Amino acid sequence: MIRVRSALAAGLVASVAACAAPATGRAPVATVTTQPPAETLKPLLEQALPNVKGKTFTSAIADFPPAARAVPHRHGTAFVYAYVLEGTVRSQIEGEPVRTYRQGESWVEPPGAHHVLTENTSRTDPAKLLVVFISDTGAELKVDDRHG
């Protein structure tokens, strides 16, 4: 294990040295681009609504690790209710102001809404939501925006 680490460290040093700019004599500046962690959605219950043909009730837990941020997305024609179980979440629907929700607070999203921001505001503590969808039976519950 120590040899593997030493070999990896030596390779990293060699790679960095190879990137040095000999014309300036200055050490290279490393650029690290990292993506924030993503949320996970764990379905709890999915049930066709017996009195509303073609509609399904789905509940799920959305876990946001520290500093997690969801990709902008839509929930199709679903009506969405979100309740903060723990932590603090910043959220924004397109055309509305950014809002911050803490444990015990909730919000709704109308069908077709574009959810442009959902993030855990803490860099150290997780956040968790209970999310309820009333959707067309068989429809995807979350569709992330396409990236350029």
DSSP file with accessible surface (Angstrom, degrees, kcal/mol):
  #  RESIDUE AA STRUCTURE BP1 BP2  ACC     N-H-->O    O-->H-N    N-H-->O    O-->H-N    TCO  KAPPA ALPHA  PHI   PSI    X-CA   Y-CA   Z-CA
    1    1 A M     >        0   0  160      0, 0.0     4,-2.3     0, 0.0     5,-0.2   0.000 360.0 360.0 360.0 -42.9    0.0    0.0    0.0
    2    2 A I  H  >  +     0   0  134      1,-0.2     4,-2.7     2,-0.2     5,-0.2   0.917 360.0  51.1 -66.2 -39.7    2.8    2.4    0.9
    3    3 A R  H  > S+     0   0  221      2,-0.2     4,-2.7     1,-0.2    -1,-0.2   0.908 109.2  50.9 -62.5 -40.9    4.6    1.6   -2.4
    4    4 A V  H  > S+     0   0   89      2,-0.2     4,-2.6     1,-0.2    -2,-0.2   0.946 112.0  46.7 -62.1 -45.5    1.5    2.3   -4.4
    5    5 A R  H  X S+     0   0  163     -4,-2.3     4,-2.8     1,-0.2     5,-0.2   0.917 113.1  49.4 -62.9 -42.2    1.0    5.6   -2.6
    6    6 A S  H  X S+     0   0   70     -4,-2.7     4,-2.6     2,-0.2    -1,-0.2   0.920 111.9  48.3 -63.9 -41.7    4.7    6.5   -3.2
    7    7 A A  H  X S+     0   0   65     -4,-2.7     4,-2.4    -5,-0.2    -2,-0.2   0.921 113.2  47.8 -65.0 -41.2    4.5    5.5   -6.9
    8    8 A L  H  X S+     0   0  120     -4,-2.6     4,-2.4    -5,-0.2    -2,-0.2   0.928 112.6  48.7 -65.1 -43.1    1.3    7.6   -7.3
    9    9 A A  H  X S+     0   0   53     -4,-2.8     4,-2.7     2,-0.2     5,-0.2   0.926 111.4  49.6 -63.0 -43.0    2.9   10.6   -5.5
   10   10 A A  H  X S+     0   0   62     -4,-2.6     4,-2.5     1,-0.2    -1,-0.2   0.921 111.4  49.5 -63.1 -41.5    6.0   10.3   -7.7
   11   11 A G  H  X S+     0   0   36     -4,-2.4     4,-2.4     2,-0.2    -1,-0.2   0.900 110.8  49.7 -63.3 -40.0    3.8   10.2  -10.8
   12   12 A L  H  X S+     0   0  115     -4,-2.4     4,-2.5     2,-0.2     5,-0.2   0.937 111.2  48.5 -65.4 -43.9    1.9   13.2   -9.7
   13   13 A V  H  X S+     0   0  100     -4,-2.7     4,-2.8     1,-0.2     5,-0.2   0.934 112.3  49.3 -62.6 -42.3    5.1   15.2   -9.0
   14   14 A A  H  X S+     0   0   60     -4,-2.5     4,-2.2    -5,-0.2    -1,-0.2   0.914 111.1  49.9 -64.0 -40.6    6.4   14.2  -12.4
   15   15 A S  H  X S+     0   0   73     -4,-2.4     4,-1.0     2,-0.2    -1,-0.2   0.922 112.5  46.5 -64.3 -43.0    3.2   15.3  -14.1
   16   16 A V  H >< S+     0   0   78     -4,-2.5     3,-0.7     1,-0.2     4,-0.4   0.933 112.1  50.9 -65.6 -42.9    3.2   18.6  -12.3
   17   17 A A  H >< S+     0   0   64     -4,-2.8     3,-1.3     1,-0.3    -2,-0.2   0.897 105.8  55.9 -63.1 -36.8    6.8   19.2  -13.1
   18   18 A A  H 3< S+     0   0   87     -4,-2.2    -1,-0.3     1,-0.3    -2,-0.2   0.787 104.6  54.3 -66.8 -24.3    6.2   18.4  -16.8
   19   19 A C  T << S+     0   0   91     -4,-1.0    -1,-0.3    -3,-0.7    -2,-0.2   0.511  81.5 120.2 -87.0  -5.0    3.5   21.1  -16.9
   20   20 A A    <   -     0   0   41     -3,-1.3     7,-0.1    -4,-0.4     3,-0.1  -0.280  69.1-123.4 -62.6 147.1    5.9   23.8  -15.6
   21   21 A A  B >>> -A   26   0A  46      5,-0.9     4,-1.7     1,-0.2     3,-0.9  -0.769  25.0-172.3 -93.7  98.6    6.4   26.8  -17.9
   22   22 A P  T 345S+     0   0  123      0, 0.0    -1,-0.2     0, 0.0    -2,-0.0   0.804  79.0  64.7 -64.6 -26.2   10.2   26.9  -18.4
   23   23 A A  T 345S+     0   0  102      1,-0.2    -2,-0.0    -3,-0.1    -3,-0.0   0.851 113.3  31.4 -66.5 -32.4   10.1   30.2  -20.3
   24   24 A T  T <45S-     0   0   75     -3,-0.9    -1,-0.2     2,-0.2     3,-0.1   0.691  94.5-137.4 -97.9 -20.8    8.8   32.1  -17.2
   25   25 A G  T  <5 +     0   0   70     -4,-1.7     2,-0.3     1,-0.3    -2,-0.1   0.546  62.4 126.9  74.5   4.8   10.6   30.0  -14.5
   26   26 A R  B   < -A   21   0A 178     -5,-0.6    -5,-0.9     1,-0.1    -1,-0.3  -0.711  67.1-106.5 -96.3 150.7    7.3   30.1  -12.5
   27   27 A A        -     0   0   83     -2,-0.3    -1,-0.1    -7,-0.1   -10,-0.1  -0.398  44.1-101.8 -69.4 146.0    5.6   27.1  -11.1
   28   28 A P        -     0   0   53      0, 0.0     2,-0.6     0, 0.0    -1,-0.1  -0.331  27.6-124.9 -67.5 152.9    2.3   26.2  -12.9
   29   29 A V        -     0   0  130     -3,-0.1     2,-0.3     2,-0.0    -3,-0.0  -0.903  24.1-137.7 -99.6 121.0   -1.0   27.1  -11.4
   30   30 A A        -     0   0   90     -2,-0.6     2,-0.5     2,-0.0   -14,-0.0  -0.629  11.3-155.3 -81.5 135.2   -3.2   24.1  -11.0
   31   31 A T        -     0   0  120     -2,-0.3     2,-0.5     2,-0.0    -2,-0.0  -0.961  10.3-173.1-111.3 122.1   -6.9   24.5  -11.9
   32   32 A V        -     0   0  116     -2,-0.5     2,-0.6     2,-0.0    -2,-0.0  -0.973   4.2-168.4-117.8 120.4   -9.3   22.1  -10.3
   33   33 A T        +     0   0  120     -2,-0.5     2,-0.4     2,-0.0    -2,-0.0  -0.949  12.4 179.6-108.4 119.9  -12.9   22.1  -11.3
   34   34 A T        -     0   0  111     -2,-0.6    -2,-0.0     0, 0.0     0, 0.0  -0.940  21.8-137.6-121.8 145.1  -15.1   20.2   -9.0
   35   35 A Q        -     0   0  163     -2,-0.4     3,-0.1     1,-0.1    -2,-0.0  -0.773  30.8-110.7 -92.7 141.8  -18.9   19.6   -9.2
   36   36 A P        -     0   0   59      0, 0.0    32,-0.1     0, 0.0    31,-0.1  -0.363  46.3 -90.1 -65.5 154.4  -20.9   19.8   -6.0
   37   37 A P        -     0   0   60      0, 0.0    32,-2.4     0, 0.0     2,-0.2  -0.270  45.8-123.6 -61.9 155.1  -22.2   16.5   -4.9
   38   38 A A        -     0   0   62     30,-0.2    32,-0.2    -3,-0.1     2,-0.1  -0.605  18.1-110.2 -99.0 161.6  -25.7   15.6   -6.2
   39   39 A E        -     0   0   31     -2,-0.2     2,-0.4    25,-0.1    25,-0.2  -0.440  25.1-138.7 -81.7 161.7  -28.8   14.7   -4.3
   40   40 A T  E     -B   63   0B  72     23,-2.1    23,-2.5    -2,-0.1     2,-0.5  -0.959   5.9-150.2-121.6 145.6  -30.3   11.2   -4.2
   41   41 A L  E     -B   62   0B  62     -2,-0.4    21,-0.2    21,-0.2    -2,-0.0  -0.970  10.9-172.3-118.7 116.8  -34.0   10.5   -4.5
   42   42 A K  E     -B   61   0B 114     19,-2.9    19,-2.3    -2,-0.5    -2,-0.0  -0.925  20.1-136.1-112.5 107.9  -35.3    7.3   -2.8
   43   43 A P  E     +B   60   0B  95      0, 0.0    17,-0.3     0, 0.0     3,-0.1  -0.335  22.6 179.0 -61.3 140.3  -39.0    6.4   -3.5
   44   44 A L  E     +     0   0B 105     15,-3.4     2,-0.3     1,-0.4    16,-0.2   0.763  65.2   3.1-105.2 -48.9  -41.0    5.4   -0.4
   45   45 A L  E     -B   59   0B  88     14,-1.3    14,-2.5     2,-0.0     2,-0.4  -0.996  52.0-172.5-146.6 135.1  -44.5    4.7   -1.8
   46   46 A E  E     +B   58   0B 139     -2,-0.3     2,-0.4    12,-0.2    12,-0.2  -0.994  19.0 165.6-128.4 125.1  -46.0    4.7   -5.2
   47   47 A Q  E     -B   57   0B 109     10,-2.9    10,-3.2    -2,-0.4     2,-0.1  -0.982  36.1-124.5-145.6 125.3  -49.8    4.3   -5.4
   48   48 A A  E     -B   56   0B  54     -2,-0.4     8,-0.3     8,-0.3     5,-0.1  -0.440  36.4-116.0 -62.6 138.2  -52.3    4.9   -8.2
   49   49 A L    >   -     0   0   42      6,-2.7     3,-1.1     3,-0.4     6,-0.3  -0.723  21.7-155.7 -79.8 117.0  -55.0    7.3   -7.0
   50   50 A P  T 3  S+     0   0  124      0, 0.0    -1,-0.2     0, 0.0     3,-0.1   0.792  91.3  42.7 -67.6 -24.5  -58.2    5.2   -7.1
   51   51 A N  T 3  S+     0   0  137      1,-0.2     2,-0.4    -3,-0.1    -2,-0.0   0.362 109.7  59.3-104.5   5.8  -60.5    8.3   -7.4
   52   52 A V  S X  S-     0   0   63     -3,-1.1     3,-1.9     3,-0.2    -3,-0.4  -0.819  83.8-139.7-135.0  94.0  -58.4   10.2  -10.0
   53   53 A K  T 3  S+     0   0  209     -2,-0.4     3,-0.1     1,-0.3    -2,-0.0  -0.246  83.6  13.2 -57.9 132.4  -57.9    8.1  -13.2
   54   54 A G  T 3  S+     0   0   45      1,-0.2    83,-2.7    -5,-0.1     2,-0.3   0.485 102.5 110.5  83.9   4.1  -54.4    8.3  -14.7
   55   55 A K  E <   - C   0 136B  58     -3,-1.9    -6,-2.7    -6,-0.3     2,-0.4  -0.885  46.9-162.2-116.5 147.8  -52.8    9.9  -11.6
   56   56 A T  E     -BC  48 135B   9     79,-2.9    79,-2.5    -2,-0.3     2,-0.5  -0.972  12.8-141.6-129.0 140.7  -50.3    8.4   -9.2
   57   57 A F  E     +BC  47 134B  60    -10,-3.2   -10,-2.9    -2,-0.4     2,-0.4  -0.874  25.8 178.0 -96.2 128.2  -49.2    9.5   -5.7
   58   58 A T  E     -BC  46 133B   1     75,-2.4    75,-3.2    -2,-0.5     2,-0.4  -0.999  11.0-167.8-133.1 131.5  -45.5    9.0   -5.0
   59   59 A S  E     +BC  45 132B  13    -14,-2.5   -15,-3.4    -2,-0.4   -14,-1.3  -0.906  16.1 167.5-113.9 148.5  -43.5    9.9   -1.9
   60   60 A A  E     -BC  43 131B   1     71,-2.3    71,-3.2    -2,-0.4     2,-0.5  -0.982  33.8-122.1-152.8 159.6  -39.8   10.0   -1.7
   61   61 A I  E     -BC  42 130B  28    -19,-2.3   -19,-2.9    -2,-0.3     2,-0.6  -0.944  20.6-157.2-106.3 126.4  -36.8   11.1    0.4
   62   62 A A  E     -BC  41 129B   5     67,-2.5    67,-2.5    -2,-0.5     2,-0.5  -0.933  10.3-160.6-103.1 115.2  -34.4   13.5   -1.2
   63   63 A D  E     -BC  40 128B  28    -23,-2.5   -23,-2.1    -2,-0.6    65,-0.2  -0.867   6.2-169.2 -98.8 129.3  -31.0   13.4    0.5
   64   64 A F  E     - C   0 127B   7     63,-3.2    63,-2.5    -2,-0.5   -25,-0.1  -0.942  11.9-149.4-117.7 106.2  -28.6   16.3    0.1
   65   65 A P    >   -     0   0   49      0, 0.0     3,-2.4     0, 0.0    55,-0.2  -0.181  52.5 -58.7 -60.5 168.8  -25.1   15.6    1.3
   66   66 A P  T 3  S+     0   0   46      0, 0.0    57,-0.2     0, 0.0    55,-0.1  -0.248 127.8   3.7 -51.7 133.9  -23.2   18.7    2.6
   67   67 A A  T 3  S+     0   0   20     55,-2.9    56,-0.1    58,-0.3    54,-0.1   0.552  93.8 157.8  66.2  11.5  -22.9   21.3   -0.2
   68   68 A A    <   -     0   0    0     -3,-2.4    52,-2.6    54,-0.2     2,-0.4  -0.351  20.6-170.0 -68.9 148.6  -25.0   19.2   -2.6
   69   69 A R  B     -F  119   0C 116    -32,-2.4    50,-0.2    50,-0.2     2,-0.2  -0.991  15.9-133.7-142.0 129.0  -26.8   20.9   -5.4
   70   70 A A        -     0   0    5     48,-2.8    48,-0.4    -2,-0.4     3,-0.1  -0.531  28.5-110.0 -79.5 147.4  -29.4   19.5   -7.8
   71   71 A V        -     0   0   42     -2,-0.2    46,-0.1     1,-0.1    -1,-0.1  -0.512  49.9 -88.5 -68.0 141.6  -29.1   20.0  -11.5
   72   72 A P        +     0   0   43      0, 0.0    73,-3.1     0, 0.0     2,-0.3  -0.271  69.6 157.3 -51.7 141.1  -31.9   22.4  -12.7
   73   73 A H  E     -GH 115 144C   8     42,-2.2    42,-2.8    71,-0.3     2,-0.3  -0.932  37.3-129.4-157.1 175.3  -34.9   20.2  -13.6
   74   74 A R  E     -GH 114 143C 105     69,-1.9    69,-2.7    -2,-0.3    40,-0.1  -0.907  11.5-144.5-131.9 161.7  -38.6   19.9  -14.1
   75   75 A H    >   -     0   0   16     38,-0.6     3,-2.4     1,-0.4    67,-0.1  -0.131  40.3-129.9-116.9  32.8  -41.1   17.4  -12.7
   76   76 A G  T 3  S-     0   0   36      1,-0.3    36,-2.4    37,-0.1    -1,-0.4  -0.270  72.8 -24.4  58.2-132.4  -43.2   17.3  -15.9
   77   77 A T  T 3  S+     0   0   72     34,-0.2    -1,-0.3    35,-0.1     2,-0.1   0.222 104.7 127.1 -96.7  15.4  -46.9   17.8  -15.2
   78   78 A A    <   -     0   0    2     -3,-2.4     2,-0.5    32,-0.1    35,-0.3  -0.442  58.7-134.5 -74.2 144.4  -46.6   16.7  -11.5
   79   79 A F  E     -D  134   0B  88     55,-2.3    55,-2.4    -2,-0.1     2,-0.4  -0.844  31.5-156.4 -89.0 131.7  -47.7   18.7   -8.6
   80   80 A V  E     -DE 133 109B   2     29,-2.3    29,-2.6    -2,-0.5     2,-0.4  -0.945  19.4-172.9-122.8 136.0  -44.9   18.7   -6.0
   81   81 A Y  E     -DE 132 108B  81     51,-2.5    51,-3.1    -2,-0.4     2,-0.4  -0.992  10.6-169.6-121.4 129.6  -44.9   19.2   -2.3
   82   82 A A  E     -DE 131 107B   2     25,-2.8    25,-2.1    -2,-0.4     2,-0.4  -0.984   4.9-172.9-124.6 134.8  -41.6   19.3   -0.4
   83   83 A Y  E     -DE 130 106B  81     47,-2.7    47,-2.9    -2,-0.4     2,-0.7  -0.991  25.3-127.2-127.3 127.3  -41.1   19.3    3.4
   84   84 A V  E     +D  129   0B   0     21,-2.8    20,-2.9    -2,-0.4    45,-0.2  -0.663  26.6 176.9 -80.4 113.1  -37.7   19.8    5.0
   85   85 A L  E     -     0   0B  57     43,-2.4     2,-0.3    -2,-0.7    44,-0.2   0.816  69.5  -5.2 -82.2 -37.5  -37.0   16.9    7.4
   86   86 A E  E    S+D  128   0B  72     42,-1.7    42,-2.5    17,-0.1    -1,-0.3  -0.987 107.7  12.2-156.1 152.2  -33.5   18.1    8.4
   87   87 A G  S    S-     0   0   26     -2,-0.3    16,-0.9    40,-0.2     2,-0.4  -0.313  84.2 -66.8  83.9-164.0  -31.1   20.8    7.5
   88   88 A T  E     -I  102   0C  35     14,-0.2    33,-1.9    38,-0.1    34,-0.5  -0.999  42.1-167.3-134.3 132.6  -31.6   23.9    5.4
   89   89 A V  E     -IJ 101 120C   0     12,-2.8    12,-3.3    -2,-0.4     2,-0.4  -0.967  11.7-149.4-125.0 135.4  -32.3   24.0    1.7
   90   90 A R  E     +IJ 100 119C  86     29,-2.8    29,-2.4    -2,-0.4     2,-0.3  -0.885  27.2 178.0-100.8 135.2  -32.2   27.0   -0.8
   91   91 A S  E     -IJ  99 118C   4      8,-3.1     8,-2.9    -2,-0.4     2,-0.3  -0.978  15.4-176.5-141.4 148.5  -34.7   26.7   -3.6
   92   92 A Q  E     - J   0 117C  55     25,-2.4    25,-1.6    -2,-0.3    24,-1.3  -0.956  12.3-157.5-149.7 130.9  -35.8   28.7   -6.6
   93   93 A I  E >   - J   0 115C  13      4,-0.4     3,-2.4    -2,-0.3    22,-0.2  -0.857  49.1 -88.5 -97.8 138.6  -38.5   28.2   -9.2
   94   94 A E  T 3  S+     0   0  117     20,-3.0    20,-0.2    -2,-0.4    -1,-0.1  -0.171 115.1  18.6 -50.4 131.6  -37.9   30.1  -12.5
   95   95 A G  T 3  S+     0   0   84      1,-0.3    -1,-0.3    -3,-0.0    -3,-0.0   0.386 110.6  92.5  87.4  -3.3  -39.4   33.6  -12.3
   96   96 A E  S <  S-     0   0   78     -3,-2.4    -1,-0.3     1,-0.1     3,-0.1  -0.818  82.4 -95.4-117.9 161.3  -39.6   33.6   -8.5
   97   97 A P        -     0   0   80      0, 0.0    -4,-0.4     0, 0.0     2,-0.2  -0.314  45.7 -95.0 -71.6 158.5  -37.1   34.8   -5.8
   98   98 A V        -     0   0   68     -6,-0.1     2,-0.3    -8,-0.0    -6,-0.2  -0.531  47.3-166.2 -68.5 136.6  -34.6   32.4   -4.1
   99   99 A R  E     -I   91   0C 107     -8,-2.9    -8,-3.1    -2,-0.2     2,-0.5  -0.960  14.5-142.1-128.5 150.0  -36.1   31.1   -0.8
  100  100 A T  E     -I   90   0C  53     -2,-0.3     2,-0.4   -10,-0.2   -10,-0.2  -0.940  16.1-165.6-113.3 130.5  -34.5   29.4    2.1
  101  101 A Y  E     -I   89   0C  34    -12,-3.3   -12,-2.8    -2,-0.5     2,-0.2  -0.960   2.8-164.8-120.5 134.3  -36.3   26.6    3.9
  102  102 A R  E >   -I   88   0C 139     -2,-0.4     3,-2.6   -14,-0.2   -18,-0.3  -0.625  45.3 -55.4-110.4 170.7  -35.4   25.1    7.3
  103  103 A Q  T 3  S+     0   0  136    -16,-0.9   -18,-0.2     1,-0.3    -1,-0.2  -0.132 127.0  21.9 -47.0 129.7  -36.4   22.0    9.1
  104  104 A G  T 3  S+     0   0   39    -20,-2.9    -1,-0.3     1,-0.3     2,-0.2   0.292 100.8 109.1  92.6  -8.2  -40.2   21.9    9.4
  105  105 A E    <   -     0   0   88     -3,-2.6   -21,-2.8   -21,-0.1    -1,-0.3  -0.617  45.2-173.7 -99.1 162.0  -40.9   24.3    6.5
  106  106 A S  E     -E   83   0B  51    -23,-0.2     2,-0.3    -2,-0.2   -23,-0.2  -0.928  11.7-168.2-148.1 168.3  -42.4   23.3    3.1
  107  107 A W  E     -E   82   0B  20    -25,-2.1   -25,-2.8    -2,-0.3     2,-0.3  -0.957  14.4-134.5-151.6 166.7  -43.2   24.5   -0.4
  108  108 A V  E     -E   81   0B  79     -2,-0.3   -27,-0.2   -27,-0.2   -29,-0.0  -0.921   7.1-152.1-123.9 154.8  -45.2   23.5   -3.4
  109  109 A E  E     -E   80   0B   5    -29,-2.6   -29,-2.3    -2,-0.3     3,-0.1  -0.997  20.0-131.1-125.1 127.4  -44.3   23.5   -7.1
  110  110 A P    >   -     0   0   67      0, 0.0     3,-2.0     0, 0.0   -32,-0.1  -0.317  42.2 -78.4 -73.0 158.6  -47.0   23.8   -9.7
  111  111 A P  T 3  S+     0   0   76      0, 0.0   -34,-0.2     0, 0.0   -32,-0.1  -0.269 118.8  19.3 -54.2 137.4  -47.1   21.4  -12.7
  112  112 A G  T 3  S+     0   0   42    -36,-2.4   -35,-0.1   -34,-0.3   -36,-0.1   0.409  87.4 152.9  83.2  -2.5  -44.6   22.4  -15.4
  113  113 A A    <   -     0   0   13     -3,-2.0     2,-0.7   -35,-0.3   -38,-0.6  -0.283  43.4-133.4 -62.4 145.5  -42.4   24.5  -13.0
  114  114 A H  E     -G   74   0C  21    -20,-0.2   -20,-3.0   -40,-0.1     2,-1.0  -0.900  13.8-153.9-101.8 111.1  -38.7   24.8  -13.8
  115  115 A H  E     +GJ  73  93C   4    -42,-2.8   -42,-2.2    -2,-0.7   -22,-0.2  -0.748  20.7 171.9 -88.6  99.9  -36.8   24.3  -10.6
  116  116 A V  E     +     0   0C  37    -24,-1.3     2,-0.3    -2,-1.0   -23,-0.2   0.653  62.2  30.1 -88.9 -16.6  -33.6   26.2  -11.3
  117  117 A L  E     + J   0  92C  12    -25,-1.6   -25,-2.4   -46,-0.1     2,-0.3  -0.971  51.7 153.0-147.6 128.9  -32.0   26.0   -7.8
  118  118 A T  E     + J   0  91C   5    -48,-0.4   -48,-2.8    -2,-0.3     2,-0.3  -0.860  25.5 151.5-148.1 116.2  -32.1   23.4   -5.1
  119  119 A E  E     -FJ  69  90C  28    -29,-2.4   -29,-2.8    -2,-0.3     2,-0.5  -0.999  48.5-116.5-149.6 150.5  -29.1   23.2   -2.8
  120  120 A N  E     - J   0  89C   3    -52,-2.6   -31,-0.2    -2,-0.3   -53,-0.1  -0.749  25.2-153.9 -79.1 124.0  -28.0   22.3    0.8
  121  121 A T        +     0   0   46    -33,-1.9     2,-0.3    -2,-0.5    -1,-0.1   0.678  68.1  86.3 -77.2 -15.0  -26.8   25.5    2.3
  122  122 A S        -     0   0   26    -34,-0.5   -55,-2.9     3,-0.3   -54,-0.2  -0.677  56.9-163.1 -92.1 140.4  -24.5   23.7    4.7
  123  123 A R  S    S+     0   0  189     -2,-0.3    -1,-0.1   -57,-0.2    -2,-0.0   0.489  95.1  31.4 -90.4  -6.4  -20.9   22.6    3.9
  124  124 A T  S    S+     0   0  108      1,-0.2    -1,-0.1   -59,-0.1    -2,-0.0   0.631 110.3  59.0-124.8 -24.7  -20.9   20.3    6.9
  125  125 A D  S    S-     0   0   98    -60,-0.1   -58,-0.3     1,-0.0    -3,-0.3  -0.894  73.5-122.7-116.3 144.2  -24.4   18.9    7.6
  126  126 A P        -     0   0   59      0, 0.0     2,-0.3     0, 0.0   -38,-0.1  -0.278  19.3-147.6 -74.3 164.5  -26.7   17.0    5.3
  127  127 A A  E     -C   64   0B   0    -63,-2.5   -63,-3.2   -40,-0.2     2,-0.4  -0.950  10.7-164.9-128.6 152.9  -30.2   18.1    4.4
  128  128 A K  E     -CD  63  86B  65    -42,-2.5   -43,-2.4    -2,-0.3   -42,-1.7  -0.997   2.4-167.4-144.1 135.2  -33.2   15.8    3.8
  129  129 A L  E     -CD  62  84B   6    -67,-2.5   -67,-2.5    -2,-0.4     2,-0.6  -0.930  19.1-141.9-120.1 146.2  -36.6   16.4    2.2
  130  130 A L  E     -CD  61  83B  48    -47,-2.9   -47,-2.7    -2,-0.4     2,-0.4  -0.936  30.5-167.1 -96.7 123.5  -39.8   14.5    2.1
  131  131 A V  E     -CD  60  82B  10    -71,-3.2   -71,-2.3    -2,-0.6     2,-0.4  -0.963   9.8-165.6-119.1 133.1  -41.1   15.0   -1.4
  132  132 A V  E     -CD  59  81B  26    -51,-3.1   -51,-2.5    -2,-0.4     2,-0.4  -0.971   5.8-167.2-119.3 130.0  -44.7   14.1   -2.6
  133  133 A F  E     -CD  58  80B   2    -75,-3.2   -75,-2.4    -2,-0.4     2,-0.6  -0.958  15.6-166.3-116.3 134.2  -45.6   14.0   -6.3
  134  134 A I  E     +CD  57  79B  51    -55,-2.4   -55,-2.3    -2,-0.4     2,-0.3  -0.970  39.9 157.5-111.7 107.8  -49.0   13.8   -7.8
  135  135 A S  E     -C   56   0B   5    -79,-2.5   -79,-2.9    -2,-0.6     2,-0.2  -0.782  50.3 -81.2-129.9 169.2  -48.1   12.8  -11.4
  136  136 A D  E >   -C   55   0B  61     -2,-0.3     3,-2.3   -81,-0.2   -81,-0.3  -0.531  64.9 -95.8 -67.1 135.3  -49.4   11.2  -14.6
  137  137 A T  T 3  S+     0   0   80    -83,-2.7    -1,-0.1     1,-0.3     3,-0.1  -0.338 109.4  12.6 -57.5 127.6  -49.2    7.5  -14.1
  138  138 A G  T 3  S+     0   0   81      1,-0.3    -1,-0.3    -3,-0.1     2,-0.1   0.307  95.1 133.2  88.7  -7.6  -45.9    6.2  -15.7
  139  139 A A    <   -     0   0   45     -3,-2.3    -1,-0.3     1,-0.1     2,-0.2  -0.426  65.4-101.9 -76.7 151.2  -44.4    9.7  -16.1
  140  140 A E        -     0   0  143      1,-0.1     3,-0.1    -2,-0.1    -4,-0.1  -0.501  24.8-147.6 -67.6 140.1  -40.8   10.4  -15.1
  141  141 A L  S    S+     0   0   31      1,-0.3     2,-0.4    -2,-0.2    -1,-0.1   0.764  80.1  23.8 -83.3 -25.9  -40.7   12.3  -11.7
  142  142 A K        -     0   0   47    -67,-0.1     2,-0.5   -69,-0.0    -1,-0.3  -0.973  59.4-174.5-144.8 126.7  -37.6   14.3  -12.4
  143  143 A V  E     -H   74   0C  67    -69,-2.7   -69,-1.9    -2,-0.4   -67,-0.1  -0.964  20.9-143.4-123.4 110.2  -36.1   15.4  -15.7
  144  144 A D  E     -H   73   0C  75     -2,-0.5   -71,-0.3   -71,-0.2     3,-0.1  -0.414  27.5-101.2 -69.3 148.3  -32.8   17.2  -15.5
  145  145 A D        -     0   0   49    -73,-3.1     2,-0.2     1,-0.1    -1,-0.1  -0.341  41.5-107.6 -62.5 148.7  -32.0   20.0  -17.9
  146  146 A R        -     0   0  239     -3,-0.1     2,-0.5     1,-0.0    -1,-0.1  -0.542  30.3-123.3 -77.3 147.2  -29.7   19.0  -20.8
  147  147 A H              0   0  149     -2,-0.2    -1,-0.0     1,-0.1    -3,-0.0  -0.820 360.0 360.0 -99.2 132.3  -26.2   20.4  -20.7
  148  148 A G              0   0  133     -2,-0.5    -1,-0.1     0, 0.0    -2,-0.0   0.569 360.0 360.0 -28.4 360.0  -25.0   22.5  -23.6
